[in-house]
Amino acid sequence: MKYNQNAINGVQYDVQLSANLIKARMKSGLTQGQLAKKIGTSQPAVARAEAGNIPPTHEFLKRAAACMNMKLLAPRFKPNP
């Protein structure tokens, strides 16, 4: 079975984004509910973003980074092998 490399890369990006969001929230000492309240959303929305079910918007990530006193860095572009 041949896999679509773009689909695989997209899944890897979503997983890494979710993992980074969880690490940042935990490092900040916040629960999902506390983060949600600070950025003006619901706890289930934070849970969905962390689970990777629905990729968070750029605005969501900017607000989350700001309330955790962190920077949001753009992903790097690399050529495909």
N, C-alpha and C positions, 0 to 999 in steps of 0.2 A: 504494500500500500504506500502510495506516495503522498506526502503531506505538503500542504501549501505553506511555504516558508513565511509568507507575509502574515498568514493567520497565526502561525506559531510565534512570530515576533510580537504580534499584537497581544497575544495572551501573556507572553513573558513580560511585556511592558505593563499590562494591567496588574499582574501579580506583584511586580516590583513596586508599582505605585501604591497599591494597597498596603504592602508590607512597610513601606516608608511612612505612610500616613499613620499606621498603628504605632510604629516605633516613636514617631514624633509626639503623638498624643501621650503615650506612656511615659516618655522622657519628661514631658511637661507635667506629669502627675494628674492628668485629667481623665475622667471617665467619659464615655461616649456622650452621656447626658449633659455633662458639664461643657464639653466642647460644643455640642449642639446649641446649647443656650447662648454661649458666647458668640457664635457665628450666626445666630438667628435662624436655626433650622431645627429639625426634630432628631431625636436619638435614633429612630429607625433610618433616617437619611444618612446619618454618620455610619451606622452599622452596614448599610448597603454599600457605601463608598469603600469601607474597609474590607468588606467581603468580595469586592470586585464585581458584584452583580450589575451595578450601574456605574460606569465610570464617572467620577466627580467632574464637575465643570471646572474650568480654569478659575472662575470667580469663587467657587467653593474652596478650592485649594488656596487661593490668595487670602481669603478671610481666615481660614484655619491657620495658615502660616503666621499671619499677623497676630492673631490672638495667642499663639504659642510663642511669640517673640522669636520667630524663625524666618529665614528667607526661603522663598520658593525659587528654585533654580530650574531653568529650561533644560530639557533633555538634549543630549548631544546627538548630532547626526554622524553616522558612520556608514561607509559604503558597504553594501552587501558583499559577502565573499563570493 
